[in-house]
Every structure is written in C-alpha cells, then in structure tokens.
Amino acid sequence: MVIISASLAPRVLPAPPLARRPSHAQRTAPRRAASVRPVAAAAEAVAAPAAARKVSPAVLPGTPAPGEPFPFTSEQLIAKAQAVHAGDTGIQDESVLSPEFKFEFPIVKMDRAAYLKTVRGFTFKQGIPNLSSNAYGWSVDPYEPNRVWFFIRTTGTHTGPFKFGSTTFAATNVDIQGPPEVCSYTFDKEGKVTSFTGGYVADNRVGNTDGLGAAFGILAAIGVKVPRPGSLGWTVATTLNRVQQAVAKLTGNVD
C-alpha cells in the first residue's frame, strides 16, 4: 500500500475573491472630477481679473464726471457752503437755493417750496435764543466734487416757548446737547444748492437727545416722547408721513 506523503498531496488553493462591481459614485467620480476641473479653472480665470478690478464708488445722478471741470475750487465751494449754513440754509436768503432744491432728511423730504414754507414756520430760535449748530469738519467729497460735507453738534437752552408744526412747547430751561450729525450741501454749476442732507447721527451715545438728530433731537431733549429709530412707533410715524405726502401730491394740496 502506497502511502502518499502529506507534503506531496495536492493542495486545494482558495478561490480568488470575486471582483466587486464599482459603485455609481466610484464610476462617475472620474467624470465629475474631469468636468469640475475646467469649471474651476474658468472661475479662477474670471476671479483673477475681477479681484484686480477697481469698482468705482456710487455717486448722485448729475455728479460731474471724473475729469469734468467744475467752476469752483474746493476752497470756494467750502466758503459757499459755510455762507449758506450761516444764512440758515435759504431761510434768510432763498436765492442760494436752486429751483430743483431738495431737502433730504431721514424722515422728512421736501421740495424747495415745501421746505421754505415749513421751516419758516419753526420758531426754535425764539424759544432757544442761544441755539447753535457748532458746525465743523468742512470738506469736499473726493468722489462728488460738487458736494460739501460737514458735522454739527446742536446746543442751546430752552428758555422760552417755540412752535414746531401746530404745537407750541413751553420753556423747560433744559440745556440741549445734540450728538454729532452728518450733513451735506450739493451745488450746481451756478453755485446754487441743489440738495441739503442732514439728521444722520454719527454716534447716538453722545448728548441728551435720545440718539436723535435735527428737530426731533431738540424735541427729545426737552422731554417730548419721540419714537426711537427702528421702533414700531418710529415705523408707523415715518410711514404715515410718507402716505400724507403722497396723498397731498395726488390731491394737489402740497403746501
């Protein structure tokens, strides 16, 4: 009987593992990568010049184009702005205001006729004889060569009655200390004021006007409950004001 050595016995080799079919993600990954690479390259090509391109700041319509001559130097324009401000922005001499003049404050916006009639009805200086804007920081806008910017910090003492709208406010003897506000005058080529902006508070932590500027700041300082910007009361008041203005224009009852 022949005995076959174990070492010579045929070995049963394990079957090779079955090849797994690649998943859909594995099959499509090379194609996706190939398609993404050109898109990414194109995006980088577009982003490179865009990052290097300078975007010009926005300016008001009618602003002189870069290089376009303007008939006044910066010094002359600042002197004009200071003279306009000293004359209460057209109240003493309305000839400084262009026929297209616009009063552009956060809540109230008026044309020339409405502005003159409304503001001439205010009697702040009768009740606050030492009222002062304390204007400072006069400068010509480098992007709008026909606009002069400046700051004010309103002060005064409420020693007598004054009228605002249809209401008269009795003296409170309160010292008024307003926050810094940003204002501007825009001029045309004839040197007339085409717009007056203001009432924009630069730091509402300063003063005793509850963070408000312009006439509303004065009212807040003497104890009038004026809605704060952003509050529901403020939103209702500003919306009502715009609606009243729109109705007045539609009906022809613009003062």
URNOR-V785135 format. One record per pair of residues at least 4 apart in sequence whose ideal C-beta (glycine too) atoms are under 7 Angstrom apart, sorted by sequence separation. I is the first residue (numbers start at 0). J is the second residue. D is the distance in whole Angstrom. If there is no record, write none. Layout:
i=(I,I)
j=(J,J)
d=(D,D)
//
This chain:
i=(3,21,22,23,24,27,28,29,30,31,32,34,35,36,37,38,39,40,41,42,43,45,46,47,48,58,63,71,72,73,74,75,76,77,78,79,80,81,82,84,86,87,89,96,104,109,110,111,112,113,114,115,116,122,123,124,140,186,187,211,212,214,215,216,217,219,226,229,231,232,233,234,235,236,237,238,239,240,241,242,243,244,245,246,3,21,71,83,86,103,109,139,162,163,186,211,218,228,247,248,63,86,89,102,124,140,186,187,219,226,227,247,89,102,123,160,161,185,186,203,218,226,71,109,139,140,160,184,185,208,211,86,101,160,185,137,138,160,200,209,215,226,100,159,184,200,208,83,102,137,158,200,208,98,136,157,183,199,207,100,135,136,157,158,182,198,211,96,134,135,157,182,198,134,156,157,197,209,134,180,210,133,156,157,180,181,209,132,133,180,155,180,181,132,133,154,180,93,153,154,178,179,131,154,178,179,131,153,178,130,152,178,89,129,179,129,152,178,90,127,178,90,127,150,151,177,127,128,150,176,178,126,150,151,176,177,126,178,180,126,148,149,125,126,127,178,126,148,177,125,147,146,147,123,122,146,177,122,145,121,145,121,126,175,126,175,173,127,173,84,171,150,163,171,168,163,81,80,77,77,76,153,153,157,73,80,80,77,76,69,69,62,63,63,62,58,59,58,56,97,103,100,101,103,100,101,102,103,104,105,97,99,100,104,105,123,96,97,95,96,97,95,83,80,79,88,83,104,76,79,70,69,71,59,106,107,106,116,113,113)
j=(7,25,26,27,28,31,32,33,34,35,36,38,39,40,41,42,43,44,45,46,47,49,50,51,52,62,67,75,76,77,78,79,80,81,82,83,84,85,86,88,90,91,93,100,108,113,114,115,116,117,118,119,120,126,127,128,144,190,191,215,216,218,219,220,221,223,230,233,235,236,237,238,239,240,241,242,243,244,245,246,247,248,249,250,8,26,76,88,91,108,114,144,167,168,191,216,223,233,252,253,69,92,95,108,130,146,192,193,225,232,233,253,96,109,130,167,168,192,193,210,225,233,79,117,147,148,168,192,193,216,219,95,110,169,194,147,148,170,210,219,225,236,111,170,195,211,219,95,114,149,170,212,220,111,149,170,196,212,220,114,149,150,171,172,196,212,225,111,149,150,172,197,213,150,172,173,213,225,151,197,227,151,174,175,198,199,227,151,152,199,175,200,201,153,154,175,201,115,175,176,200,201,154,177,201,202,155,177,202,155,177,203,115,155,205,156,179,205,118,155,206,119,156,179,180,206,157,158,180,206,208,157,181,182,207,208,158,210,212,159,181,182,159,160,161,212,161,183,212,161,183,183,184,161,161,185,216,162,185,162,186,163,168,217,170,220,220,175,221,134,221,201,214,222,221,218,137,137,137,139,139,216,217,221,139,147,149,147,147,144,145,143,144,145,145,142,143,143,142,187,194,192,193,195,193,194,195,196,197,198,191,193,194,198,199,217,191,192,191,192,193,192,184,184,186,195,192,213,186,190,188,188,190,185,237,240,240,254,253,254)
d=(6,4,7,6,6,6,6,6,6,6,6,7,6,6,6,6,6,6,7,6,6,6,6,7,6,4,4,4,7,6,6,6,6,6,6,6,6,6,7,6,7,5,5,4,7,4,7,6,6,6,6,6,7,7,5,6,7,6,5,5,5,6,6,6,7,6,5,6,6,6,6,6,6,6,7,6,6,6,6,6,6,7,6,6,6,5,5,6,4,6,4,6,5,7,7,4,4,5,5,6,5,5,6,6,5,4,6,5,5,3,6,5,4,4,6,5,6,7,7,3,6,4,7,6,6,6,6,5,5,3,5,7,6,5,4,6,5,6,6,4,5,6,4,5,6,7,5,5,4,5,5,5,5,7,6,6,5,7,5,7,7,4,5,6,6,5,6,6,5,6,6,4,4,7,7,5,6,7,5,6,7,6,5,7,6,5,7,4,5,6,5,6,6,6,6,6,7,6,6,6,5,4,5,7,7,6,6,4,6,4,6,6,7,5,6,6,6,4,6,4,4,6,6,5,5,5,5,7,7,5,6,6,6,6,5,5,7,7,4,4,7,6,6,5,7,6,3,5,6,5,6,5,5,5,5,5,5,5,6,7,5,6,7,6,7,4,6,7,5,6,5,7,6,6,6,7,7,6,5,7,6,7,7,5,4,4,7,6,6,5,6,5,6,6,7,6,6,5,5,6,6,6,7,7,6,5,6,5,6,5,4,6,7,4,7,7,6,6,7,5,5,6,6,5,7,6,6,6,6,6,6,7,7,7,5,7,6,5,6,6)
//
